[in-house]
Amino acid sequence: MSRLTAGPTLTVDSRKLRRIIAENPTWSLSLVPFLSTLCLECIVSNFEDTPIYDELTPRQKDFVQEKLSPSLPLTVTANLVSDGAYWRRCCEQRWDICDVSNYDHSWKRMFFERHLENIIEQFIPETTSSKIVNDEIPLCEAYVKRLNISQMLPPIKEGMVGLGDNVDWHSETDSDTAHMEHFDFRTLLTKLPWLEELHLTYWVKQCGMNFEWKMFEMAHRDSETLAIAIQASKTLKVLRLYESHIDDAKCKLLTKHLVGHPSLIELNLSHNVIGDKGAKCVGRILNSTKLETLNLSDNVIRDAGAIAIAEALPANNTLLLLNLRINRVGDEGGQAVAKALMKNYTLLHLNLAANLVTEPTALTLSEVLLKNKTLKTINLSCNKLGVDGGKALAEAVAQNSSLTEFNVNLTDVDAESASIINQVVCTNKNTCATNQAVGGIMTDSTVDQVVDINDSSEDDGEEKEEKEEQEQVQGNEEEIHVKDEQVEEGQKDEVPDGEVQDAPADEPQEDGEAPSEAQSSTNSN
């Protein structure tokens, strides 16, 4: 061997120095895989042509999921490969941020929901073929429960091609309104049998120098087609349609098809331009649906719209949250909402922040709080309630045991009234948390509240114990000081020979206290 390699010009065939010659130079006898492993690797390498998965054991399926390529066609893997490592790898390869907790810890659901969202967000009417969406629906339909669409592209002008700043998006100023139609959801929502939530915003993310306001609103035709699609979706529970410039006319088209919806429990039309007429349309559907949450914040609703909503509250027994924050509601509308709560015993949360309500609304609401024991939270911040309004609310809240949150910040309420309100709602909150804990209803928030209560009580107990210890130490020091003085006085007194001075009977010695010199001499005698 040494003679073969000693010569500077002599080459050696490494194949002659090996006992086993294999196609893989790294192969050796010590790394011979199991036959089952070789079979699984063969399945992985031929999965696209011959997919074999259901026949495997759970352990073998895990091996295959770790080895399969994420680039395999969805037509092969969608309805065959179960939720697991494969779909985790697909998500992490495609998106930088992957929070699976938002998808019930299902990687497969995350992949197909976000995959379908991307297709819709990139859909360009009159340019993108609807076949692209239709082909993906059979692959996604069983796994999509929520769609969060953050962009809706309008059509592109004829003769213009490109992306980003080079795209000349169609605007209503150029031609008829019908050209501003976006993706038609009627072809999608009816084919998603498990869809529960739809979050939708009509705007363009990257319009570049082609910015126009018309890119940030839905067309009238969009309102009608979307409403028809929602009406046909019998499983939809949450509809959030915000920042889409929805006015009264579009709101009327939407609510027209929402009457009697069997499953809708949350309607969010915030950050639009809905006025009184639109609010009246929303008020009409309150008692024909099972709505639990109604969010109309940041619109242009005034007294007439608030009154229309208030008229529906006495007969309503499902609504739990009403949000009219950042509108134009005055005292007439505010008082109407407050009076409606005299007969409504289901609403838990009321938000009238940043409106135009003043002292009369505060006085009316204070009368309501004396009778209504259902409301949990009220937000009246950023209104001009005044000092008298604050005092009336403080007196009413002091007799209410159900309120756990009452926001009166920036309302011109005096500090004393605000302090009383805060103290009462804090006490109510702690009492509620304690009662829930005693009753065995331990939610996460309840646990946190009880922990806070226990921590505060423990801190109070520790402070009390420390104070008692300090008092006891001071008392012992004073007692020792008094006894020392008595001992010194006893030493000054002359004791005749042969006589023994007994210690006073009413001053027993403390445990561990050293005897005085007089007592020591007595004991020695």
ZANU-275635 format. One record per residue (C-alpha): x, y, z; residue number from 1. Coordinates in Angstrom, 3 decimals. Example, Ala and Ser with C-alpha at 12.3 -4.5 7.8 and 13.67 -1.06 7.14 Angstrom:
2
{{12.300,-4.500,7.800},1};
{{13.670,-1.060,7.140},2};
// end
This chain:
525
{{0.000,0.000,0.000},1};
{{2.796,2.420,0.925},2};
{{4.737,1.492,-2.223},3};
{{1.722,2.238,-4.373},4};
{{1.324,5.726,-2.949},5};
{{4.993,6.612,-2.530},6};
{{5.693,7.633,-6.136},7};
{{5.001,11.253,-6.938},8};
{{3.524,10.506,-10.372},9};
{{1.781,7.190,-9.661},10};
{{-2.057,7.425,-9.473},11};
{{-4.143,4.974,-7.510},12};
{{-7.644,3.851,-8.345},13};
{{-9.641,4.348,-5.148},14};
{{-12.176,1.758,-6.316},15};
{{-9.489,-0.991,-5.917},16};
{{-9.003,0.000,-2.278},17};
{{-12.671,-0.512,-1.338},18};
{{-14.330,-3.824,-0.606},19};
{{-17.742,-2.618,-1.769},20};
{{-18.222,-0.436,-4.816},21};
{{-21.477,1.555,-4.761},22};
{{-22.943,4.334,-6.881},23};
{{-22.964,6.585,-3.811},24};
{{-19.332,7.171,-2.664},25};
{{-20.527,8.005,0.854},26};
{{-22.233,4.638,1.229},27};
{{-20.710,2.195,3.733},28};
{{-21.631,-0.973,5.572},29};
{{-22.194,0.941,8.816},30};
{{-24.917,3.114,7.220},31};
{{-27.061,0.532,5.541},32};
{{-30.689,1.783,5.831},33};
{{-33.645,-0.391,6.650},34};
{{-35.608,-1.782,3.772},35};
{{-38.712,0.052,5.039},36};
{{-36.791,3.324,4.915},37};
{{-35.732,2.657,1.345},38};
{{-39.346,1.959,0.445},39};
{{-40.539,5.200,2.061},40};
{{-37.870,7.181,0.228},41};
{{-39.043,5.588,-2.994},42};
{{-42.620,6.641,-2.183},43};
{{-41.442,10.207,-1.555},44};
{{-39.474,10.423,-4.803},45};
{{-42.433,9.138,-6.844},46};
{{-45.221,10.814,-4.871},47};
{{-46.377,13.104,-7.670},48};
{{-46.877,10.245,-10.120},49};
{{-47.916,7.547,-7.643},50};
{{-49.158,9.110,-4.388},51};
{{-49.282,6.564,-1.567},52};
{{-50.272,7.906,1.854},53};
{{-53.465,6.525,3.389},54};
{{-52.036,2.985,3.517},55};
{{-49.101,4.049,5.706},56};
{{-48.883,3.870,9.489},57};
{{-48.833,7.122,11.514},58};
{{-45.073,6.859,11.993},59};
{{-44.513,6.299,8.295},60};
{{-46.777,9.247,7.459},61};
{{-44.644,11.488,9.667},62};
{{-41.529,10.349,7.782},63};
{{-43.146,11.074,4.426},64};
{{-44.344,14.526,5.538},65};
{{-40.828,15.486,6.557},66};
{{-39.411,14.406,3.182},67};
{{-42.052,15.561,0.679},68};
{{-41.216,18.585,-1.440},69};
{{-43.344,21.689,-0.657},70};
{{-43.447,22.417,-4.392},71};
{{-45.686,19.450,-5.178},72};
{{-48.938,20.366,-6.984},73};
{{-51.878,21.046,-4.670},74};
{{-53.980,18.752,-6.811},75};
{{-51.862,15.897,-5.437},76};
{{-51.462,16.879,-1.781},77};
{{-54.525,18.986,-0.872},78};
{{-57.008,16.225,-0.144},79};
{{-54.476,13.480,0.569},80};
{{-51.777,14.713,2.952},81};
{{-53.184,15.360,6.427},82};
{{-52.357,18.296,8.682},83};
{{-48.810,18.099,9.972},84};
{{-45.151,18.816,9.252},85};
{{-45.611,19.004,5.480},86};
{{-48.047,21.918,5.678},87};
{{-45.878,23.616,8.286},88};
{{-42.966,23.481,5.861},89};
{{-45.191,24.807,3.056},90};
{{-46.267,27.780,5.174},91};
{{-42.776,28.623,6.391},92};
{{-41.395,28.446,2.872},93};
{{-44.032,30.830,1.515},94};
{{-44.511,33.380,4.317},95};
{{-42.089,34.920,6.766},96};
{{-44.606,35.270,9.624},97};
{{-46.608,32.154,10.446},98};
{{-48.627,32.340,13.662},99};
{{-50.523,29.075,13.667},100};
{{-52.341,29.984,16.888},101};
{{-54.602,32.245,14.814},102};
{{-55.768,29.213,12.859},103};
{{-56.681,26.829,15.669},104};
{{-53.118,25.468,15.489},105};
{{-53.801,23.956,12.074},106};
{{-51.021,24.436,9.527},107};
{{-53.159,23.100,6.735},108};
{{-55.938,25.561,7.459},109};
{{-53.422,28.415,7.554},110};
{{-51.966,27.437,4.197},111};
{{-55.260,27.187,2.320},112};
{{-56.822,30.289,3.856},113};
{{-53.817,32.445,3.052},114};
{{-53.421,30.805,-0.349},115};
{{-56.998,31.674,-1.285},116};
{{-56.650,35.186,0.156},117};
{{-53.625,35.826,-2.064},118};
{{-55.502,34.684,-5.164},119};
{{-58.413,37.050,-4.462},120};
{{-56.161,39.978,-3.568},121};
{{-54.292,39.617,-6.861},122};
{{-57.438,39.113,-8.930},123};
{{-57.875,41.828,-11.582},124};
{{-61.369,42.029,-13.098},125};
{{-61.534,41.620,-16.878},126};
{{-57.880,40.510,-16.837},127};
{{-57.536,37.536,-14.481},128};
{{-59.432,34.459,-15.546},129};
{{-62.122,33.315,-13.128},130};
{{-60.995,29.756,-13.880},131};
{{-58.001,30.314,-11.594},132};
{{-60.302,30.794,-8.624},133};
{{-62.723,28.061,-9.650},134};
{{-59.911,25.511,-9.946},135};
{{-58.655,26.269,-6.437},136};
{{-62.025,26.121,-4.675},137};
{{-62.311,22.270,-4.634},138};
{{-58.865,22.119,-3.058},139};
{{-59.558,24.737,-0.357},140};
{{-63.236,24.377,0.458},141};
{{-62.865,21.873,3.286},142};
{{-60.253,23.890,5.190},143};
{{-61.287,27.569,4.896},144};
{{-63.093,29.006,7.924},145};
{{-61.983,32.633,7.705},146};
{{-60.988,34.969,4.870},147};
{{-59.148,38.217,5.580},148};
{{-59.026,40.129,2.288},149};
{{-56.924,43.288,2.673},150};
{{-56.965,44.403,-0.976},151};
{{-59.442,44.491,-3.848},152};
{{-58.026,45.467,-7.223},153};
{{-60.155,47.364,-9.761},154};
{{-59.870,46.797,-13.524},155};
{{-56.928,48.155,-15.512},156};
{{-57.320,50.601,-18.368},157};
{{-57.297,49.036,-21.785},158};
{{-53.935,49.139,-23.482},159};
{{-51.997,49.527,-20.212},160};
{{-49.841,46.669,-18.956},161};
{{-47.560,46.481,-15.943},162};
{{-47.394,46.344,-12.191},163};
{{-47.074,48.782,-9.314},164};
{{-46.427,52.349,-10.495},165};
{{-46.769,51.302,-14.143},166};
{{-50.361,50.164,-13.704},167};
{{-53.013,52.693,-14.658},168};
{{-55.966,51.514,-12.598},169};
{{-59.405,52.300,-13.946},170};
{{-61.270,55.066,-12.141},171};
{{-64.859,56.146,-12.218},172};
{{-63.814,59.482,-13.690},173};
{{-62.669,57.743,-16.867},174};
{{-65.775,55.788,-17.763},175};
{{-68.939,54.187,-16.453},176};
{{-69.281,53.070,-12.843},177};
{{-69.770,49.462,-13.919},178};
{{-66.069,49.247,-14.784},179};
{{-65.232,49.771,-11.119},180};
{{-66.605,46.358,-10.139},181};
{{-64.222,44.168,-8.205},182};
{{-64.078,40.427,-7.624},183};
{{-67.538,38.845,-7.590},184};
{{-67.918,36.893,-4.348},185};
{{-71.013,35.093,-5.574},186};
{{-68.781,32.557,-7.301},187};
{{-66.883,31.861,-4.081},188};
{{-68.883,32.136,-0.854},189};
{{-71.553,29.649,-1.892},190};
{{-68.846,27.028,-2.442},191};
{{-67.201,27.348,0.972},192};
{{-69.385,25.244,3.296},193};
{{-67.316,25.936,6.445},194};
{{-66.746,29.685,6.068},195};
{{-67.516,31.528,9.321},196};
{{-65.711,34.873,9.055},197};
{{-65.227,37.349,6.208},198};
{{-63.004,40.400,6.752},199};
{{-62.984,42.640,3.698},200};
{{-61.472,45.990,2.713},201};
{{-61.871,47.608,-0.687},202};
{{-58.620,49.399,-1.401},203};
{{-55.313,49.074,-3.250},204};
{{-52.127,48.518,-1.281},205};
{{-49.534,49.684,-3.795},206};
{{-51.093,52.135,-6.221},207};
{{-47.956,54.250,-6.604},208};
{{-48.349,57.493,-8.542},209};
{{-51.732,56.364,-9.880},210};
{{-53.457,57.160,-6.569},211};
{{-57.128,58.112,-6.763},212};
{{-59.763,58.112,-4.050},213};
{{-61.954,55.850,-6.157},214};
{{-59.481,53.038,-5.586},215};
{{-60.462,52.996,-1.920},216};
{{-64.170,52.316,-2.124},217};
{{-66.565,49.632,-3.251},218};
{{-68.935,50.241,-6.133},219};
{{-72.717,50.041,-5.878},220};
{{-72.623,46.864,-7.920},221};
{{-70.091,45.416,-5.467},222};
{{-72.462,46.091,-2.583},223};
{{-75.284,44.215,-4.231},224};
{{-73.264,41.208,-5.397},225};
{{-71.520,40.909,-2.011},226};
{{-74.829,41.067,-0.151},227};
{{-76.298,38.326,-2.354},228};
{{-73.244,36.172,-1.723},229};
{{-73.477,36.711,2.038},230};
{{-77.165,35.884,1.994},231};
{{-76.359,32.570,0.303},232};
{{-73.605,31.753,2.813},233};
{{-75.627,30.125,5.580},234};
{{-72.626,29.440,7.831},235};
{{-71.196,32.975,7.940},236};
{{-71.071,34.352,11.497},237};
{{-68.797,37.399,11.276},238};
{{-68.839,40.108,8.592},239};
{{-66.281,42.891,8.895},240};
{{-66.485,45.367,6.028},241};
{{-64.469,48.428,6.968},242};
{{-62.504,51.270,5.339},243};
{{-64.414,50.853,2.077},244};
{{-66.234,54.211,1.816},245};
{{-69.673,52.652,2.308},246};
{{-72.349,55.344,2.221},247};
{{-76.091,55.204,2.913},248};
{{-77.001,53.846,-0.512},249};
{{-74.457,51.012,-0.355},250};
{{-75.423,50.254,3.235},251};
{{-79.043,49.939,2.132},252};
{{-78.070,47.422,-0.564},253};
{{-76.080,45.395,1.954},254};
{{-78.665,45.292,4.721},255};
{{-81.460,44.510,2.272},256};
{{-80.053,41.007,1.800},257};
{{-79.004,40.525,5.439},258};
{{-82.556,40.497,6.802},259};
{{-83.252,37.152,8.388},260};
{{-79.720,35.794,8.020},261};
{{-79.673,32.566,10.054},262};
{{-76.136,32.626,11.450},263};
{{-74.722,36.182,11.381},264};
{{-73.739,37.288,14.923},265};
{{-71.256,40.116,14.263},266};
{{-71.561,43.042,11.847},267};
{{-68.682,45.515,11.631},268};
{{-69.156,48.485,9.287},269};
{{-66.683,50.786,11.027},270};
{{-64.529,53.451,9.335},271};
{{-66.997,54.212,6.548},272};
{{-69.315,57.137,5.716},273};
{{-72.657,55.700,6.838},274};
{{-75.169,58.356,7.863},275};
{{-78.627,58.378,9.403},276};
{{-80.330,56.612,6.500},277};
{{-77.811,53.799,6.615},278};
{{-78.167,53.545,10.395},279};
{{-81.932,53.218,9.990},280};
{{-81.391,50.286,7.610},281};
{{-79.086,48.646,10.136},282};
{{-81.661,49.194,12.862},283};
{{-84.252,47.286,10.829},284};
{{-82.162,44.107,10.731},285};
{{-81.393,44.055,14.472},286};
{{-84.535,42.163,15.384},287};
{{-84.571,39.957,12.288},288};
{{-81.136,38.446,12.922},289};
{{-79.175,37.040,15.854},290};
{{-76.608,39.850,15.971},291};
{{-74.551,39.938,19.155},292};
{{-72.033,42.610,18.092},293};
{{-72.799,45.766,16.096},294};
{{-69.867,48.075,15.349},295};
{{-70.663,51.338,13.549},296};
{{-67.748,53.362,14.898},297};
{{-66.149,56.154,12.874},298};
{{-69.075,56.999,10.615},299};
{{-71.294,60.102,10.298},300};
{{-74.339,58.924,12.260},301};
{{-76.307,61.690,13.972},302};
{{-79.332,61.793,16.273},303};
{{-81.829,60.353,13.787},304};
{{-79.668,57.306,13.134},305};
{{-79.030,56.715,16.847},306};
{{-82.762,56.993,17.552},307};
{{-83.500,54.388,14.858},308};
{{-81.075,51.968,16.472},309};
{{-82.432,52.757,19.942},310};
{{-85.983,51.935,18.819},311};
{{-84.877,48.384,18.060},312};
{{-83.205,47.782,21.437},313};
{{-86.240,47.227,23.737},314};
{{-87.430,44.243,21.706},315};
{{-83.946,42.880,21.103},316};
{{-82.675,39.962,23.212},317};
{{-79.435,39.008,21.437},318};
{{-77.276,42.144,21.064},319};
{{-74.425,42.224,23.575},320};
{{-72.219,45.032,22.235},321};
{{-73.175,48.348,20.602},322};
{{-70.327,50.568,19.385},323};
{{-71.199,54.068,18.125},324};
{{-67.806,55.609,18.874},325};
{{-66.589,58.580,16.776},326};
{{-69.903,59.668,15.254},327};
{{-72.062,62.809,15.488},328};
{{-74.622,61.605,18.020},329};
{{-76.005,64.416,20.195},330};
{{-78.129,64.465,23.327},331};
{{-81.311,63.552,21.513},332};
{{-79.810,60.361,20.181},333};
{{-77.827,59.680,23.350},334};
{{-80.906,59.992,25.538},335};
{{-82.858,57.708,23.199},336};
{{-80.199,55.000,23.500},337};
{{-80.088,55.424,27.286},338};
{{-83.869,55.222,27.686},339};
{{-83.987,52.117,25.500},340};
{{-81.797,50.376,28.063},341};
{{-84.605,50.716,30.601},342};
{{-86.305,47.856,28.783},343};
{{-83.279,46.038,27.386},344};
{{-81.677,43.462,29.677},345};
{{-79.170,41.793,27.349},346};
{{-76.798,44.571,26.221},347};
{{-73.498,44.319,28.115},348};
{{-71.219,46.865,26.429},349};
{{-72.092,50.385,25.255},350};
{{-69.616,52.731,23.561},351};
{{-70.615,56.353,22.874},352};
{{-67.116,57.809,23.060},353};
{{-66.124,60.825,20.947},354};
{{-69.661,61.964,20.109},355};
{{-71.575,65.154,20.925},356};
{{-73.465,64.025,24.039},357};
{{-73.450,66.355,27.048},358};
{{-74.993,66.714,30.509},359};
{{-78.616,65.743,29.585},360};
{{-77.422,62.361,28.304},361};
{{-75.386,61.856,31.489},362};
{{-78.426,62.623,33.640},363};
{{-80.623,60.217,31.686},364};
{{-77.995,57.490,31.835},365};
{{-77.642,57.962,35.586},366};
{{-81.364,57.209,35.958},367};
{{-80.909,54.105,33.822},368};
{{-78.040,52.810,35.960},369};
{{-80.286,52.784,39.006},370};
{{-82.525,50.193,37.334},371};
{{-80.382,48.428,34.739},372};
{{-78.223,45.750,36.355},373};
{{-77.034,44.174,33.097},374};
{{-74.541,46.648,31.647},375};
{{-70.911,45.710,32.278},376};
{{-68.951,48.410,30.458},377};
{{-69.748,51.962,29.351},378};
{{-67.474,54.343,27.443},379};
{{-68.427,58.033,27.403},380};
{{-64.931,59.440,26.968},381};
{{-64.272,62.532,24.834},382};
{{-67.722,64.034,25.444},383};
{{-68.637,67.163,27.402},384};
{{-70.615,65.706,30.275},385};
{{-69.804,68.537,32.674},386};
{{-69.428,68.640,36.447},387};
{{-73.125,68.108,37.202},388};
{{-73.329,65.215,34.775},389};
{{-70.317,63.626,36.432},390};
{{-71.823,63.975,39.899},391};
{{-75.099,62.394,38.775},392};
{{-73.222,59.484,37.199},393};
{{-71.081,59.020,40.318},394};
{{-74.169,58.850,42.547},395};
{{-75.810,56.296,40.247},396};
{{-72.689,54.171,39.841},397};
{{-72.272,54.068,43.627},398};
{{-75.554,52.132,43.768},399};
{{-74.759,49.850,40.825},400};
{{-73.032,46.532,41.426},401};
{{-72.789,45.249,37.842},402};
{{-70.575,47.826,36.109},403};
{{-66.953,46.706,35.857},404};
{{-65.700,49.451,33.518},405};
{{-66.820,53.062,33.058},406};
{{-64.621,55.399,31.017},407};
{{-65.229,59.122,31.639},408};
{{-61.834,60.422,30.520},409};
{{-61.779,63.859,28.861},410};
{{-65.414,64.587,29.712},411};
{{-65.015,67.663,31.991},412};
{{-66.070,65.499,34.953},413};
{{-64.537,66.687,38.225},414};
{{-61.792,64.633,39.812},415};
{{-63.866,63.620,42.838},416};
{{-66.675,62.135,40.718},417};
{{-64.201,60.376,38.456},418};
{{-62.455,58.915,41.512},419};
{{-65.737,57.630,42.939},420};
{{-66.653,55.997,39.631},421};
{{-63.247,54.340,39.306},422};
{{-63.326,53.013,42.860},423};
{{-66.815,51.556,42.496},424};
{{-66.166,49.807,39.176},425};
{{-62.871,48.454,40.513},426};
{{-64.675,47.019,43.543},427};
{{-67.377,45.540,41.322},428};
{{-64.741,43.979,39.090},429};
{{-62.957,42.357,42.013},430};
{{-66.218,41.136,43.493},431};
{{-67.290,39.661,40.175},432};
{{-63.954,37.879,39.772},433};
{{-64.168,36.458,43.283},434};
{{-67.730,35.254,42.770},435};
{{-66.782,33.547,39.523},436};
{{-63.836,31.872,41.210},437};
{{-66.006,30.644,44.072},438};
{{-68.605,29.381,41.622},439};
{{-65.976,27.416,39.730},440};
{{-66.106,29.524,36.575},441};
{{-62.392,30.081,36.170},442};
{{-61.677,31.774,32.866},443};
{{-58.241,33.165,32.044},444};
{{-59.328,36.716,32.795},445};
{{-60.959,35.572,36.006},446};
{{-57.766,33.858,37.127},447};
{{-55.771,37.017,36.437},448};
{{-58.251,39.110,38.382},449};
{{-58.253,36.749,41.334},450};
{{-54.454,36.653,41.313},451};
{{-54.375,40.442,41.388},452};
{{-56.816,40.460,44.295},453};
{{-54.807,37.838,46.195},454};
{{-51.566,39.667,45.517},455};
{{-52.998,42.908,46.841},456};
{{-54.428,41.171,49.908},457};
{{-51.127,39.393,50.519},458};
{{-49.289,42.699,50.244},459};
{{-51.692,44.258,52.739},460};
{{-51.235,41.280,55.056},461};
{{-47.465,41.495,54.829},462};
{{-47.535,45.210,55.553},463};
{{-49.792,44.565,58.564},464};
{{-47.501,41.832,59.871},465};
{{-44.442,44.053,59.457},466};
{{-46.207,46.853,61.307},467};
{{-47.179,44.505,64.158},468};
{{-43.610,43.209,64.352},469};
{{-42.255,46.736,64.546},470};
{{-44.720,47.631,67.312},471};
{{-43.829,44.459,69.196},472};
{{-40.097,45.193,68.901},473};
{{-40.647,48.746,70.109},474};
{{-42.757,47.458,73.026},475};
{{-40.056,44.953,74.013},476};
{{-37.377,47.631,73.882},477};
{{-39.439,49.931,76.096},478};
{{-40.111,47.077,78.552},479};
{{-36.410,46.159,78.695},480};
{{-35.504,49.800,79.191},481};
{{-37.963,50.091,82.102},482};
{{-36.642,46.926,83.702},483};
{{-33.041,48.141,83.336},484};
{{-33.976,51.330,85.174},485};
{{-35.614,49.303,87.929},486};
{{-32.496,47.142,88.238},487};
{{-30.270,50.192,88.505},488};
{{-32.528,51.637,91.224},489};
{{-32.421,48.313,93.093},490};
{{-28.619,48.352,92.994},491};
{{-28.594,51.794,94.586},492};
{{-30.794,50.667,97.500},493};
{{-28.856,49.270,100.513},494};
{{-29.729,45.760,101.501},495};
{{-28.990,44.889,105.251},496};
{{-26.806,41.871,105.986},497};
{{-28.764,38.699,106.345},498};
{{-31.813,40.029,104.575},499};
{{-32.890,38.895,101.180},500};
{{-34.719,41.211,98.829},501};
{{-37.366,39.317,96.907},502};
{{-38.231,40.261,93.345},503};
{{-41.632,41.929,92.948},504};
{{-44.350,39.393,92.315},505};
{{-46.033,41.473,89.624},506};
{{-42.926,41.614,87.384},507};
{{-42.149,38.116,86.122},508};
{{-38.907,37.559,84.282},509};
{{-38.928,37.208,80.520},510};
{{-37.690,33.964,79.028},511};
{{-33.986,34.185,78.363},512};
{{-33.545,37.446,80.330},513};
{{-30.375,37.587,82.427},514};
{{-31.002,37.833,86.201},515};
{{-30.086,41.076,87.947},516};
{{-27.020,41.374,90.187},517};
{{-29.204,41.476,93.316},518};
{{-30.930,38.252,92.308},519};
{{-27.566,36.627,91.537},520};
{{-26.214,37.504,94.949},521};
{{-29.383,36.199,96.584},522};
{{-29.106,32.894,94.744},523};
{{-25.440,32.545,95.731},524};
{{-26.285,33.124,99.411},525};
// end
